[in-house]
Amino acid sequence: MSSSVAPAPVRITGYGVLSAAGIGGKALYEALRSGSLPAGDGGAAALGGKAAPPLELLGVPDFDAREHLGRKGLSALSRTSTLGMTASEFALDSLPGLIDPAERADTGVVLGTSTGSARAFSEFFQDTYEQQRPYLVSPSLFPGLLLNHCASQVAMRHSFTGVNASLAGGRISSLSALRYARNILVNGRAKRLLTGGVEELSAHSAWAWHHSGVLGDGAVLGEGSAVFVLEHGTSGDAALAELASCEVAFSPAEDGPLAVAAALARCVEDALGAAGAAPGDISVVSAGATGGRGWTAVESRGRHRALAGHAPEVLRVQDVLGETYSASGALQLAALLAHWEAGEAAGAGAWGLVTSVGSDGSVAAAVLRRPSATG
């Protein structure tokens, strides 16, 4: 007779978040609850004095990286890097204690992003044309152009020598990073990972969105970062939640919106099956609510099909925070955790779902169990 042993869970033990709502999960929850945001500068700090397109912009209010990271070495860092590094600091600060130096070799960083910093590489290559000679461009700025700059800076700051990766998957970047990190942990290649997503606001990205023509009427652009501490195993401190499963899939956008909705439905069904959950178990959904024309309806259709008509509560994060692209999935997950921390979901054993759809036909879904269900 053989017996099977359930694999140890992947637990979320801490998180940090920066968004247009401010700092922390509580600020994010209050913004979702009230539907309002603190007074901001209209993205002026993020724009760096450059002209903006005729779009509403939502920057992280009163964000000064020096307050959280110190002053040393910040001049060569992009806004993408400082946002991601600051969210990582908050995530580590939320843990009950410091990470033991002996565990740093098994601690890594996995972040989702779009292109890294659009502003950094745009300004760098602009300088190669405008400076008297191209070689007068500061070499210290070049590392900030690289996709993995933020993740590597987090790792170097804390001497984490485990897995280090950056995933660029458009709107599903953050959930792709969560899936990658979960697989790394389950396969024993790390014991702890800082995982999440980051997206900066800049004049360069804002103009790119404006000229793309894909945004719906009245769309708002935001920015932010959310980073989670993922650990594998059953020992240690109580978890905020368990990341039960995370799946990604793809359907070519040229096949039409119905095909993409069907792909999301299958992705959600696969995530539910991997988590051992039924559609009726889901009590709350943190939806993507993308700024692109028509894609919110595509996401809703696919999710409704997968949940077999079951209608859980829906958190519409980006209706408040704006289009945050590659950081959207991480901010959706942060909103779900904040929602649970506030005690808004009733009943032990409640499950949550995070979904995302990209305009290229990429889809993703993550299933989580709230703390009362994780033991």
Order of alpha helices (4+ residues) and beta strands (2+ residues): beta-beta-alpha-alpha-beta-alpha-alpha-beta-alpha-alpha-beta-alpha-beta-alpha-beta-beta-beta-alpha-beta-alpha-beta-alpha-alpha-beta-beta-alpha
